[in-house]
Amino acid sequence: MKNLWFVAILLITGFAIAEDLPFDLENAQPTQKKTKPTQTNRPNPCAVIERACKSAGYKEFFHRDCVKPILQGRPVKDVTTGDISLQQIKACKMYKEDNLKP
């Protein structure tokens, strides 16, 4: 009786695994893999903010310690935001939202 349960579990597990295989078992044809849409080659609008942070001396964790606070509208030590316009901040936010979606 134990062997019967073991066989049943193996069969069920095998079917579950087979559903995740990257090819169609019935027709033996490879299926198209789902991929993210390719990114366009548009310039990174966050580059201005990143350069300002790097020139202020932020090297390690500069995104967490510098870029993110600027995007949230908070002041950052040693970064002059005069070179960064509100339009650039909004564009960077939109760029991050578009490129960080799964």
C-alpha positions, -999 to 999 in steps of 0.1 A, spaced: 0 0 0 29 23 7 44 17 -27 11 26 -43 10 60 -26 46 65 -35 39 58 -72 8 81 -71 29 110 -57 56 104 -83 31 105 -111 14 137 -98 47 154 -92 59 144 -127 28 159 -143 32 191 -123 69 194 -134 60 186 -170 37 216 -172 66 239 -165 89 225 -191 98 249 -219 84 227 -247 52 211 -256 53 174 -248 23 165 -270 37 180 -302 74 179 -293 78 215 -305 96 242 -285 73 268 -271 80 305 -271 95 316 -238 78 346 -222 103 375 -221 101 411 -210 97 436 -238 130 450 -249 140 484 -237 143 512 -261 177 529 -264 164 562 -250 188 582 -227 186 577 -190 169 608 -176 183 600 -141 219 605 -154 219 642 -144 208 633 -108 234 604 -107 262 627 -119 253 653 -92 254 627 -65 287 613 -77 303 647 -80 292 654 -44 312 624 -33 285 597 -30 301 565 -43 289 535 -24 251 533 -19 247 565 -38 212 555 -51 199 548 -16 217 578 1 214 604 -27 192 596 -57 162 583 -38 160 613 -14 162 637 -43 134 619 -61 114 621 -29 120 659 -27 143 657 3 175 677 5 208 658 3 240 670 19 266 684 -5 243 681 -35 232 713 -52 198 708 -68 201 740 -88 213 719 -118 184 695 -115 150 706 -127 116 694 -115 111 680 -151 142 659 -148 131 646 -115 96 637 -129 112 621 -159 136 600 -137 106 588 -116 87 577 -147 118 560 -161 124 541 -129 87 531 -127 87 518 -163 120 499 -161 115 484 -126 82 467 -134 83 429 -137 
